[in-house]
Amino acid sequence: LETVLAMDSVKPDVRDQLVTVHRNSLRLLKLVNSLLDFSRIEAGRIKASYSPVDLAAFTQDLASNFRSVFESAGVAFQVKCAPLPEPVYVDRDMWEKIVLNLLSNAFKFTFEGNVSVELEARDGRAVLRVADTGVGILDTELPHIFERFHRVESTKSRTYEGTGIGLALIQELVKLHGGTIEAASRLAEGSVFTVSLPFGSGHLPREHVSEIPAGTQMAGVRVDAYLGEAKSWLVSDARDPSRVTRGDGARGQRDRVLVADDNADMRDHIARILGNDYEVITAANGLEALAAAREKQPDVILSDVMMPGLDGFGLLKELRADPDLRDLPIILLSARAGEEARTEGISAGADDYVTKPFNMRELLARIETTLNLRNVRLQAREEIARSEERFRGFVTATSDVVYRMSPDFSEMRYLDGRDFIADTRDPSRRWLEKYIHPDDQEVVLAAVNRAIVTKTPFELEHRVIRVDGSVGWTFSRAVPLLDSEGNILEWLGTARNVTERKAAEHALEKAYEALTRSNSDLQQFAYSASHDLQEPLRMVAIYSELLSKDCENQLGAGGQEYLGHVLQGARRMEQLLKDLRTYMVASTDDDTPAEPLDANGILDNTLTTLEVAIRDSGATVTRDSLPTIRMREFQLSLLFQNLIGNAIRYRADRTPRIHVAARPNESGWLFSVADNGIGIEPAYRQKIFEIFKRLHSNAQYPGTGMGLAICRRIIERAGGRIWVESEPGQGSTFFFTVPNT
């Protein structure tokens, strides 16, 4: 990258992006080196080289690198490194990491005042003191700050970025020098870190000590990594959350996107990409984003989760609590991957959750989708408003009584506010005695109390006493309106005069009895008619066969073909009449209880009946142990015959494999008949159960289209249901349920 950046041919816009890549590669190198240092320390393989160093001059040079950064931030910076009476034996690279980490932390948490670096000799030791007037550390957190990966949450800082290993690494490096590190801090006043190293080399491993004085030359890459990271926290617009990036893309009114991220490189990168299509506002933390959202009214917010001051979840909470911003879409960005992290973000109220690193095309698609959903919600809200107007019109126009009830049913009012009863606050509910027929008062009161306890809709038909004293019928229904904690706020209900309907129902009952008798007669007639048609059809079939045999020479090929069509049609009609008669039998109500039936025996009989078809097709039929169920024998036999017969008939170019199974379910038994046949298109999975519904020509797969209709009618009469799961070319599985009673 440095080689490419040194080329004069690199275009300015490309150079800017490469500088960002280079800066972040240095940060990554810094992190990797820190992790490797930990690994070496734990394994006892750290290669330290302790040499006498002019620690004052070396520390002075290291600290001076940060002067421009502190001055740019408006923070005073003093370095006072007094000459020491003798050299200090240190590993130069380790001392660099100690000093640079302490200065980086001081800059990260200090926004005003000063930072000082002091080095002096005290009690036979070299003492480094880095003090700041920053945000300070809570007393409860102070004992843990040197723990590996420990981070102080909700602390104001220039960035939320970091791994929590800096101070832990410093402590380990100081221990390797035989020294100590201490921290003192007061919240909102600042912190002091003190590193103390003994003079001489007697406390160090002799094999790692060199008496050759080490120079004070610094590792440029390491210093650049720390300085580059610190400078990235200093952005010109960090204190101006209203900065807007417009771009040169679409014309006219564009959606406004607020990008909140404490990483300046990430923030600028997103803003640059989105600027072609959106108006972009940037903010460096959650507090700035909240202020920008209130001032600029963006259409969607992209927010990092981990930010100083107010993190992404805190921003989300504040937005949802603001009546003017609660519906503002927000997409959370986070390096925390996994379904648990995503679930946490969505549960907190985010509209979407995107894991870093992400593809910018994906992010653009997520933004577009979120904005589309926002538009849908806005349209839905407008539709709700219109619906409310329509509802008010309905209340005005309907002949039903629309009322509101208090949570305990002691108060009842019309929806338009007129009093329905005089004693509206009477806990004894005297309106029951006043308006409900005496014979129904107990039933109504029980239903009301049950609805209050269960918080479920109240629904009942009962008699009422009219104003003129006559008795009528009303259908009352009330639904509870609940608050967020599940408490009943009130009941909203309607009361409809159903007196005429009740009279009509009484007349209908009599008509139904007459219709039942007529239907029985019709079924008998249809059965007889189908039976009587069988005889002439058999005659047609028999004499067609005889004519074909006896007059074969006289008829010729054409005549034989015509007779074949006649014979085929007669047989199809005969089978159709047989299936119709079966369908009528399956449709006949039978109130007598079904006896327990061993499904295994019925399946055995069915397989015997289908023996020829099974043998000719080479089919293999397997099964599980089947239960004893309550069902009529001929019905279960028809089910097995049709489903297994279809599995054989609608086979593919492979040998049929059929498996029959059953397992208990919540209401009884669930049977399944699975095959490896041609399968069924999704669009026809329901239609195949309709009467005379066929998906193939008779030449392809002969049949009447009645089999599955008969199966459905049998199962419906038994109180169950039947369906199929299938994919074309993958076979089918037919399921049907049989209740226990």
N, C-alpha and C positions, 0 to 999 in steps of 0.2 A: 504493500500500500504506500509506504513511504517513497519507494522508487517511482511508482506511478504519479504520486503527488508532486514529485520533483520535475516531472515533464512539463514543458511549456505548452504542449499540444492539448492538454486536458482542458475541456470547456469549463467555464465558470460554474454553470449549474451542476455539472457532473462533479467538479472539484468539491463543491459544498457537500454533496452527498457522500463523497469519499472521505472527507474530513470527519463527518459524523461516524462513518464506519470505523475509521482509524481510532477515533476517540473511544468508541465502545469496545474495540478490540483490546485497547490498553486496559480498560476497566476489567474486561474478562481475564486478561493475563494476570492482573493484580489479584483477582479472586482465585484463579487457579493456583497461583504461587502460594497464596495464603493456605489453601487447602492442602497443598503438597507439604508445606512447612509443618502443618499439624500432623500429617501422616508420618513424616520423618521423625518428628519428636516422639510420637507415640511408639514408633518402632525402634527408637533408640539409634537411628541411623543419621541423625542430623550431623552434617559436616561443618562444624564450627571451626573458625580459625581466629584465635585471639591474638591480637598484636597491640603493641603500645600505640595509642592514638592521641593526638592533641584534640581532646574531646571538645574543648571550648571552641576552637576554630572550626572543627567539623560540624558541631551543632549549630554554630552561627551561620555557616554556609547553607545548611539544610533549611533552617527556619527562614532565611532571607528569601527563599524561593516563593514563600507564601505572602510576602509583603504586598505585592500588587493585587492579589486576590482580596486580601482583607481591606485594603484601601478602596478597591472598587465597590466593596459592600458597605463602605462607610463605617468600618470598625477599626479603631485604633490598634496598632500592633507594635509591641515593644519587644526587643530581643536584647537580653543582657547576659552575656556569657563571660564571666570573669575568668582570667587565666588560672589554671589549676597548678598546684605545686609540683605535680608529676603527671606523666602520661597515664591514661586509663587503658587497661587491657580489655578491648571489646572486639567482637566480630563486626566489621564495618557495615556489612549488608544488613545484619540484624539491627544495628543501631539506627540505620536509615529507616527501617520499617517501624521501629518504636517511635521515633520522632515524627515521621510523616503521618502515622496513624493518629497520634495525639493531636497534631495540628489540624488534620482533616476533621476529627470529631469536634474540636473547638470551633472551627468555622461552621460546621453543619448546624450547631445548636446555639450560635451567638448571632444576634441580629443587631445589637447596638452595644455601645460601651467599648470595651477593649479586651484584647487577648495578649498575654505576656508570656515570654519564654525566658526562664532564668536558670543558669547553671553556676554552681559554686561548690567549693570544698567545705564540708562540714563533718566534724568528728571523724576524720580519717576516711571519708567517703565522698564520692562525686554525686551531687544531688541535682537532678533536673526537675524543675517545677514549671508545669504548663497550667496557667490559670486563665479563666474566662469569666465574663459577666453574662453568661448565657441563661438558658431557661432553667438550668438546675435539674436535680434528680430527686424524686420522692424518697423519703426515708425508708419506705418499705422496699423500694427497688434497689437501693444502694448496695446491700449485701450481695446482690445477684449480678451486678453489671459485668463481672469478670467471668461469668459462666458462659460456656460455649453456646452460641446461637440464641442467647437471651436478648430480647429486644424490649425496650420500654414502650408500651403501647400508649397511644393518644398523647404523645409529647410533641410540642411544636418544634419543627425542624425545617431546614431548607428542602429536604426531600425525605420521603418515607423509604427510599431505597436503602439497601444494606442487608447484610447477612447475619449480623450479630456475632461475628467472629473476630472483629478488630481488636477489642480490648482483651479477649481471651488469648489471642495470639501474642499481644504485647506482654501479658503476664508470663506466658511460657518462655518468651525470649528473654525477659528480665531474669527469670529463675535460672536459665542457662548461664547467665553471667554471675550467678551467686548473689543477685540483688533482690530488691523488693519494690513493689509498686503499691501505692495507696491512693485512695480517692476520698475527697471530702466535698460535700455539696450542700447547698441550701436552695430550695425551690424558689425560682424566679430571681435568684441572686447570682448564681453561677457555680462553677465547679473548679476544683484544683486537683490535678493529678501529679503525684510526686514519685519519681523514680530515683532509687538510691543504689549506687554501685560501689563496692569496696575498691580501694586502690590496690595495686600490686597484682600478682598472678598466682599467689599461693592457694587461692580458693578454686582455681580452675584446673581441669585435667591437663597434666603436663604434656601429654601427647598432642594436644591441640593448641599449645602455646608456642608462638614464634616471637623471638626477641627482635626481629627486624621491624622497625617502625613502619606502620601503614600510612599511606597518604590519605588525603581527605577528598579525593576525587569521588564524585557521586555517580550513581548509576542513572544515566539520563532517562532510560525507558521507565524506570520505577518512578522517578520524580515526575515525569510527564504524565504518567497514569494518575497520580494523585492530584496534580494540578489540573489536568484536563477534566477530571470528575468534578472538582470544586468549581471550576469555571462554568461547567454546564449548569450548575445551580444558580449562576448569576445570569439571568436573562433580562433583557431590557424591559420586557412587558410583564415581569413577574408581579409587580404591584399594580398593574393595570388590567383588570379582568375584562375590560370592555374592548380589548383589541380585536379587530375584525379582519379576517382574510377574505378577500372577495374573489380572486381568481378571474380567469378570462373565459369561462365556459358559457353556460346557458344565459340567455337574455331574459330580461323581465324579472318578475318576482320569483325568488328561489327560497327553498327551505333553509332555515337557519339551524346550524349544528353547533352545540357547545361542547368543546373538548376539554376535559379536566384530567390532567396527569402531571405529577410532580417531576417526571423525567422530561427535561426540555427537548432532548433529541426525539423521543417518542411523540411528544406533543407537536413539535414542528413538522415531523414526518407525516403524521395524520392530517394536520392542517394543510400541508402542501398537496397531499393526494385528494382530500375532499374539496379543496378550493376550486377545482375544475367544475364541480357540479353543485356545490352548496356554498352558502355564506357561513363562514366558520368563525366562531368566537373561542378563544383559548383562555384557560385558567390553570394556575399552577398548583392549586389545592382545592379541597372541598369548600372552604369558606369563601374563596374567591368565586368558585363556581356557583354557589348559592346566591351571592350578590349579583353575579352576571345574569343568572336565571331570572331573578326578580326585576332586573333593569331592562334586559334585552329580550325577554320572552322568546327563547329558542323553541324550535319545533321538536327537537330531540336532543338528549344529552348522552355523550359518551364519557364515562367516568371510570378512571382507574379505581381499584378497590383499596389499595394501600397507598394513602396519601397523608401528609402531616396535617395537624390541626383538626381537620374533619375528613374522615376517610369516606370511601364510596358508600358504605352502608349507612354511615351517619348522614351523608348528603341525601341518600334515598329516603331516610326517615324524615328529614326536615322537609323535603319536597312533598312527601305524602301527607304531612301535617299542615301544609299551607293550602288553604282553600283555592287560591288562584293557580297553584302549580301542581296540585295533587294528581291531575290527569296527564301531566307532562311525561312522555315516554322517556325511559332511561335504559341504556345498555351498559352493563358493567363489563370492564376489561380487567382481567386478572391473570397472573402467572400460575394461580392455583388451578390445576387441572383435575379432572375426575368428575364423576356424576354427583358425588356428595357436595363438592364446591358449587357446581351448577345448581343443584337443588336448593342449596342455602341462598344463593342469589335470587332465584326465581321466587322462593318462599318469602323473601324479604320484600318483594314487590317489584323487582326489576322486570322489565319487558323482555330482556334477552341477556345472555351471559356468554361472553366470548373469551376464550382462553388464549393467552399470549404464549408463544408467538402465533400470529394469525396471518392469513393471506388477505391482502388488501382487497382483492376482488370479492372474497367472502364477506369482509367487513362492509363493503359498499352494498352488497346484496342484503345483509342483515339490516343496514340502515334503511334501505328502500322498503324492505318488508315491514319494518317497524313503523315507518311513516305511513305506509298504506293501511296498516292496522289502526293507526291513530285516526286517519281519515274515516275509516269504517266506524270507529267508536264515535266520532263527532256526528256522523250521519245517524248512527243509532240513537245518540242522545237527542238529536232533533226529532227523530221518529218517535222516541218516548214522549217528548213534549206534545207532539201531535196526537199520540195515543191517549195522553191524559185529557186532551181536549175532546177527543172522540168519546172517552169514557164519561166525561161530564155530560156530553150530549146524550149518551146512552142512559145515564141515570135519569136525566130529564124526560127522555122519551119512553122509557120502559114502563110497562104496567106493573112490574114487580115492585115490591117494597124493598128498597135498598137501605140497609141500616148499619149502624155501628154499635158494638157492645163494649162495655168496659171489661177488663181482664176477668173479673169474677161474675160477669153477666148480671150485675146489679143495676147497670145503667144502659138504657137503650134509646138511641136517637136515629132519626132519619139522617141520611148522608148530607142533606142540605142544611142540617142544623135544627130542624124543627123538633120539638119534644114529641116523643112517641107515647110516653106515659108520664103521669104527673109525679109519682113518687120515684124519681129516677135514681135516688141514692139509697134506696131501701135494701139493706143486705138480705132481708128475708125473701126478696124476689117475688113480691106480691103480683107482679105482672103475670106470673104463671097461673095464679088463681083467677085473675081477671080475664085473661085471653085464651087460656088453654082449656079444652074440654076436660071435665073432672076425670073421666076414664083414662085420659092420656097424660095427666100431669105427672104421675110417677115415672112413666117412661121418658118423658121429656127431661125431667129433672135428673134422672140417672144418666141420660146421654150428655147433658150439659156438664155434669160433674166429671164424667169420664173424659170429655174433651179437654177440660181445664187441666186435669192431672196429666194426661198424655200429650197435651199440646198439639193435638191433631184436629182436622176439620170436624165440625159438628154437622151432621146431615140426618134429617128425619122427616118423615111424613106424619102428620098428626092432625087431629080435629081441633078446630078453634071455635070460639063463641063470637059470632058477629055482633056488630053494633045493635042490630035489630033483634038480637037474641037467638037467631037461627044458628044452626050448626053447619060448618063448612069444612073443607079440607085444605091444608096448606103444605107446601113443600119448603122447609126451611134448611138453609145451608149457610154455615159461617166458617171462615178460615181464620186462624190466628196470625197476627202480624207480630214477629219476634224481633227483639233487639239483638245486638251483637253477642250478648251473653246467653241468648236463648230464653229470655224472659218474655212473657206475653205483654205486648203493649196495648193491644185492643183486638177486637174481633170485627171482621168485615163480612156482612152477610146479606142474603136476599131471602125474601119470603114470596112465594108464588101461590096464587089461588088455583088449586087443582081440583076443585069440586066437580067441575064438568068432566075432567079427565077421569076421576074416580068412577063417576057414573058410566063413562064410556068403557072403562076397563071391565066393569061388571057385565056390560052388554057384550064385551069382547070375549069374556070367559065363556059365555053361552055359545057365541059364534064359534069359538075354538073347539068346543065339544062337538058341535055339528060338523066342523071342518075335519076333525079327527076321524069321525065316522065316515065322511066322504072319502078321505084319503085312504082309509083302510079298504073301502070298496074299490077305489081306483087301483090300488096296489094288487088287489085280487084279480081285477079285470086285466091289468097289464101282465100279471103272471100267467093267467089263462091264455091270453092272446099270444104271448110268446111261446107257450107250450103248444098251442094249436098250429102256430106257424112252422114248428119243427117238422111235423108230419109231411106237408107238401115239399119242404126243402129236402127232406130225406128221399122223397120220391124222385125229385128232380135229380139228386145226386146219383141214386141207384140206377135210374133208367138212362142217365147220361153215360154211366160206366158200361151198362149193357149195350147201348147203342154203339159206343166206341168199339166194343169187342166184336159184336155180331156184324156190324156194317162197316168194318174197317176198310174193305176194298172199295165199296161203293162211295164212301164219304170222301176219300182222298185226303191229301195233306191239309188242305184248307178246312175241310169239314172237321177233321180231327182236332185242329187248332181251336176252332170255334167251340166244339164240345168241351175241350180242355178249359176254356175260359168259363163256360157255363158251370162245369163241375167245381172249379176253383171258387167262383163266386158263391155257389150254393154252400160250399163248406165254410167259407168266410162268414156268410150270413148265419149259418148254423152256430158257429163259434161266437159271433156277435150276440145272438139271442141268448146263448148260454151265459155269456158275461153280463148281459143286461139283467138277466134273472138273478144272477149272483149279486150284482150291484143293488138290486131292489131288496134282496134278502138282507144284505149287509146294512141297508138303510132303514130297515124296519126296527122300530123301538121294541125292546124286550125288557120289561121291568123285573123279570125273575133274576135273582142273583146268580152269578156264574160260579160254578164249582171249581175247587182247586184243580189245576191241570199241570201235569209234568211235561214241560216243554221238550225234554229230551226224547220222550216217546213220540211226540208229534213230529219232531224233526226226523226221527227214524222212519216213520211212515211216509213222510214227504220224500225222503231220499229214495225209498222203494218205488214210489210213484214216478219219480224222475229218473229211474235207473237207466232206461234206454238213452235218454238225452245225455246223461252223465257219461255213459259208456261211449257213445258215438263221438262226443266232443273230447274225450280223454280228460275230463275235468277232475280236479282234486278238491274234495270238500272236507275241510277240517272244522273243528268246533271246540269250544270250551264246555265245561259242565254248565248246563242251563238250569234255571231255578224252576220252582213250582209257582205258578201264577194263577190269578183268577181271570179266566177268559174262556170263551166257548171254543170247543175243539175245532169246529169247522172254520172259525175265524182265524185262529193261529195257523191252521193248516194252509188256508188260502194265502196268508202272509208269506209263509215260507215258500210255498209253491211259486208265487209270483216273483219274489225277490231272488230266489236261487235260479228259477227259470230264466229271468231276465239276465242274470249274471252269465248264464251259459249262452243265451241267444246273442247278447251284445258283447261277445268276446272279440278281442283283437286277433292278430295273426299269431298269437301264442296260446299255449295250453291254459285253459281257465283254472285259476286258483281262487277258491272261495272259502272264507272263514266266517263262522257264526259264533258270536260271543254275547255275553250279557253281564252287566255289573249293576249293583244297587246304586240308586241315586236318591235325591231328597224325597221323592214322592213314591218310589216303587222300584222299578227295574228299567234299565236302559239296554235295549237289544241293538246289535249291529250286525250287518251282513256286508262284508267287504269283498271286493273282487279286483281283478287286474285287467278289466276290460277296456273298452274304448273311451270311457269317461264322458262327461257331460259339460257343455259350455256353461259358464256362470249365468248367462242370461236365461237359461232354461231350467235352472234347478228347482224353481217353484212351479213352472208351467207344466212340467211332466206329470204332476199329480192331478191335473185337470182331466175331466172325462173326454175321451176321444182324442187326446193330445198325443200326436206322434211326431218324432223328430226325423224319421227316415221313411223312405218309401217301402211299400210292402215287398217289393222285389229284393231290397237290401236286407231288411229284417222284418219278416212277417209278424202280424199281430193286429189286435183290434184297438189298441190305445185305451183299454179299460182296466188293465191290471193294476197300475199304480193308483188309479182313481178308486178302485175297490179297496186297496190297502189303506188309503187315506180315510175312506169312510169307515172301515172296520176300527181303525185306531181312534178316530174321533168319537165313535160310539162307545169305545172302551174308556174314554176320558183321557187319552194320551195325545201325543202328536208325533208326526213322522216328517223327516227331512233327509236331505242327502248332502254329503260333502264330496266334491269331485273336481278333478282337473282333466281336460282333454288328453287322452293318451296315457293317463296315469291311473286309471281305474276309478272306482266309486265305492263309497261306504254309505249304506242306507242305515239310518238310525230310527228307532221308534221306541216310545216309552209306554210302559204298562203300569198304571197305578196299583197300589197294594189292595185297594178296595174298589 
